[in-house]
């Protein structure tokens, strides 16, 4: 780790070095610049090799540049074109975006010495919606930042899925984009496989409310695997948790011993999972699992024996 006092050593000795980079609002001074061959893919390995081969320079306060002479000279020429390069890469505008619950927080920082007028743009994937404005003009004063807070929410097909959200800013002939992820849990969480004993089986269900519904039905139906056409048990409860939160419900299933498919429906989402019920009087319940031709796990239950 080098600093200004190492300049003579760094300029003349074959010593790889690193410096700690400053922040954007401080003009990224000090900074470290690495040189790789044009057209080569930028990778962590390329960065490491550039440092170890001393294809690097450091720019410190007051314009001090240290490193091998050929790269110092190249950097001094680039410094003459600093304004062109910063405009070309849009480096004077910084974007920071994050998701907090169902709110997208976008901060746009302007490091120019003059105000910048442009427009922000938020792009949502299929399965994510918003009732708010997603694109509008915006003026950011010199050397300052503005923050936007946009309410978004997933739809049914956005649940149990990482949803990429893109946010950008366009000004003049320049544009810059960044991304964050709205990572959603399943709308309905239940045990994939559950077993119990008759005459009463407790069946827990967790519901994540992704809608604006203040009260919504949660319907559970149990189907005998040998007679799948008609439900042998049906029950309904109501969730009252607000948007962005989950609630836990427990259904008491009064069904005889056997093998069942349990269907849970809520908020327009349906899930089906397996349930095994054993006899009440001291039986041993065991599973045998096969993989059928469609790649789906099938479970068979046997009482009073273990496989």
Residue pairs with C-beta under 8 A, 6 or more apart in sequence:
1 17
1 18
1 19
1 20
2 10
2 17
2 18
2 19
2 58
2 66
3 19
3 60
4 60
4 61
4 64
4 66
6 17
6 66
7 64
7 66
9 15
10 17
10 58
10 66
10 67
11 66
11 67
11 68
11 69
11 72
14 54
15 54
16 51
16 52
16 53
16 54
16 56
17 51
17 56
17 58
17 67
18 32
18 51
19 30
19 31
19 32
19 58
19 60
20 30
21 28
21 30
21 31
21 32
22 28
22 29
22 30
22 31
24 94
24 109
24 111
25 94
25 109
25 111
25 143
27 111
29 59
29 60
29 61
30 58
30 59
30 60
30 61
31 58
31 59
32 56
32 57
32 58
32 59
33 56
33 57
33 58
33 59
33 71
33 75
34 47
34 50
34 51
34 55
34 56
35 50
35 55
35 56
35 71
35 74
36 42
36 46
36 50
36 55
40 46
49 55
50 56
54 67
54 68
55 68
55 71
56 67
56 68
56 71
57 65
57 66
57 67
57 68
57 71
57 72
57 75
58 65
58 66
58 67
59 65
59 75
59 79
60 66
63 79
65 72
65 75
65 76
66 72
67 75
78 85
85 91
86 92
87 174
90 174
90 175
90 176
92 110
92 111
92 112
93 108
93 109
93 110
93 111
93 112
93 116
93 169
93 171
93 174
93 176
94 108
94 109
94 111
95 106
95 107
95 108
95 109
95 167
95 168
95 169
95 176
95 177
95 178
96 106
96 107
96 109
96 178
97 104
97 105
97 106
97 107
97 165
97 167
97 178
97 179
97 180
98 104
98 105
98 180
99 105
99 165
99 180
99 181
99 182
101 244
102 151
102 152
102 153
102 182
102 243
102 244
103 149
103 150
103 151
103 152
104 122
104 148
104 149
104 150
104 151
104 152
104 165
104 167
104 180
105 147
105 148
105 149
106 120
106 122
106 147
106 148
106 149
106 150
106 167
107 145
107 146
107 147
107 148
108 120
108 138
108 140
108 145
108 146
108 147
108 148
108 169
109 140
109 144
109 145
110 116
110 140
110 141
110 142
110 143
110 144
110 145
111 143
112 142
112 143
113 142
113 143
114 142
115 139
115 140
115 141
115 142
116 139
116 140
116 171
117 137
117 138
117 139
117 140
117 171
118 137
118 138
118 140
118 169
118 170
118 171
118 172
119 135
119 136
119 137
119 138
119 169
119 170
119 171
120 135
120 136
120 138
120 148
120 167
120 168
120 169
121 134
121 135
121 167
121 168
121 169
121 170
122 130
122 134
122 135
122 150
122 165
122 166
122 167
122 168
123 134
123 165
123 166
123 167
123 168
124 130
124 134
124 152
124 163
124 165
125 158
125 163
125 164
125 165
126 157
126 158
127 154
127 155
127 156
127 157
127 158
127 159
127 161
127 163
128 152
128 153
128 154
128 155
128 158
128 163
128 165
128 182
129 152
129 153
129 154
129 155
130 150
130 151
130 152
130 153
131 151
132 150
132 151
132 152
133 150
134 150
138 146
138 169
140 146
152 165
152 182
153 210
153 211
153 212
153 243
153 244
154 163
154 182
154 184
154 210
155 210
156 187
156 210
156 267
156 268
156 269
158 182
158 184
158 210
159 184
159 185
159 186
159 187
159 208
159 210
159 269
160 184
160 185
160 186
160 187
161 184
162 181
162 182
162 183
162 184
163 181
163 182
163 183
163 184
164 179
164 180
164 181
165 179
165 180
165 181
165 182
166 177
166 178
166 179
167 177
167 178
167 179
167 180
168 175
168 176
168 177
168 178
169 175
169 176
170 176
184 208
184 210
185 208
185 246
186 208
186 271
187 207
187 208
187 210
187 266
187 267
187 269
188 205
188 206
188 207
188 208
188 264
188 266
188 269
188 270
188 271
189 205
189 206
189 207
189 208
189 246
190 203
190 204
190 205
190 206
190 262
190 264
190 271
190 273
191 203
191 204
191 273
192 273
192 274
193 273
193 274
193 275
193 276
193 287
193 299
194 201
194 203
194 262
194 273
194 274
194 275
194 276
195 275
195 276
195 277
195 278
195 285
195 287
195 301
196 202
196 275
196 276
196 277
196 278
197 257
197 277
197 278
197 279
197 280
197 283
197 285
198 255
198 256
198 257
198 277
198 278
198 279
198 280
199 254
199 255
199 256
199 280
200 252
200 253
200 254
201 252
201 253
201 255
201 275
201 277
202 250
202 251
202 252
202 253
203 220
203 250
203 251
203 252
203 253
203 262
203 275
204 248
204 249
204 250
204 251
205 218
205 220
205 248
205 249
205 250
205 251
205 264
206 246
206 247
206 248
206 249
207 218
207 239
207 241
207 246
207 247
207 249
207 266
207 267
208 245
208 246
209 216
209 239
209 241
209 242
209 243
209 244
209 245
209 246
209 247
209 267
210 243
210 244
210 267
211 243
211 267
212 243
213 267
214 240
214 242
215 238
215 239
215 240
216 238
216 239
216 266
216 267
217 236
217 237
217 238
217 239
217 266
218 236
218 237
218 238
218 239
218 249
218 264
218 265
218 266
219 234
219 235
219 236
219 264
219 265
219 266
220 233
220 234
220 235
220 236
220 237
220 251
220 253
220 262
220 263
220 264
221 231
221 233
221 234
221 262
221 263
221 265
222 231
222 232
222 233
222 234
222 253
222 255
222 260
222 261
222 262
222 263
222 275
223 229
223 230
223 231
223 232
223 260
223 261
223 262
223 263
224 232
224 258
224 259
224 260
225 258
225 259
225 260
225 261
226 258
226 259
228 261
231 263
232 255
232 260
233 253
233 254
233 255
235 251
235 252
235 253
237 249
237 251
239 247
239 249
239 266
240 247
241 247
253 262
253 275
253 277
255 277
256 277
257 277
257 278
257 279
257 280
257 283
257 303
258 276
258 277
258 301
259 274
259 275
259 276
259 277
259 299
259 300
259 301
260 274
260 275
260 276
260 277
261 272
261 273
261 274
261 275
262 272
262 273
262 274
262 275
263 270
263 271
263 272
264 270
264 271
264 272
264 273
274 299
276 285
276 287
276 299
276 301
278 284
278 285
278 301
278 303
279 303
283 303
283 304
284 303
284 304
284 305
284 306
285 301
285 302
285 303
286 301
286 302
286 305
286 306
286 307
287 299
287 300
287 301
288 299
288 300
288 302
288 307
289 297
289 298
289 299
290 297
290 298
290 300
291 297
291 298
292 298
